[in-house]
Amino acid sequence: MQSLIIRAVQSDILWENPKGNLERLTEILKHLDAGDLVVLPELFATGFSMQPKKIAQSIKGDIVSWMKENSADKMVCGTVAIQEEGKYYNRFLACFRGDVVATYDKRHLFSYADEDKHYTAGKSQISFEYVGWKIKPFICYDLRFPVWCRNKEEADLMIFCANWPEVRIHAWNALLPARAIENQCFVLGVNRVGVDGYDKSHNGESQLCNPLGVISNKLTGEELAIKYEVQKSEILNVRNQFPFLKDADVFNISV
C-alpha cells in the first residue's frame, strides 16, 4: 500500500521580497529528499499582500520558474500571485519534474481583508495524483467552507496553504480536524510564521490530521520543514470501518 512523504515548510516570509524568500527557501529545499511532497505557505514568495500590481507575475515569471527548477525530483506546491489577461489570481501550483502539473485558483477570497477587491476568484475545484495519491488543494479561507471542501472520494489528501494569523488560530486548529473527520481523508495545513507587512503576527501551527481528525506534530512558532509519512491503508481502514461518505447529502455548487 502506497506511502507518501510530506514536507510542510512552515516559513517566515520577507514582505514583498521574492528574491529574498526564494533564496531562503532554496536553502531549505536542498536538504529535502527525492520523492517528497513539498508544501509551502500561501503566497510564500511575497506574503499576503493586497498589492497584486506590485507582486504578481506571469506564469513564466521568476517565482514559477523557481518552483519548476526545484521540482526535478520532488513535487513542489504553493501559491503565487499570478497576472493573467488583466486579472490577478491567488493561484496554487503543483510542479513536478520541471513542469506545472496542476493549478487551482483560490475560490473564497478573504473579503475581511479586501482580497476580493484585488484578486479574481476561481470557479472550479481540482484534484491531481502523485505517487498513487489523490490530492485536492485549497487555499486558506477556503477552510471555513465545508461544502466547497466536500470529498466525493476524489481526495486521499487535502492541502490547505495559508497565511492564517495568530489572533484567529483557534479556528484553524478546529477546522482542520473537522475537514479530515467529515471527509475521511488526511488533511494538511501549512501556515507561515512571523509578522507580515500589516503587522499581523503568525505562529504557524502547521499540522497533519489523519482521517479520524487526530493531529500529528503540530508545529508552533518555528521556521522548519516538518516531515510526515502517511499510509494509504489508514484511509481505507477508516472508510471501510466507518462508511459514512455513502450517506452524504447530494448537492450542486453554483459559482
Secondary structure, DSSP 8 states (H G I E B T S, - for coil): --EEEEEEEE-B--TT-HHHHHHHHHHHHTTS-TT-EEE--TTTTT-S-S-HHHH-B-TTSHHHHHHHHTTSSSEEEEEEEEEETTEEEEEEEEEETTEEEEEEE-SS--GGGTGGGTS--------EEETTEEEEEEEGGGGG-TTTT--SS--SEEEEE----GGGHHHHHHHHHHHHHHHTSEEEEE--EEE-TTS-EEEEEEEEE-TT--EEEEEES--EEEEEEEEHHHHHHHHHHS--GGG--------
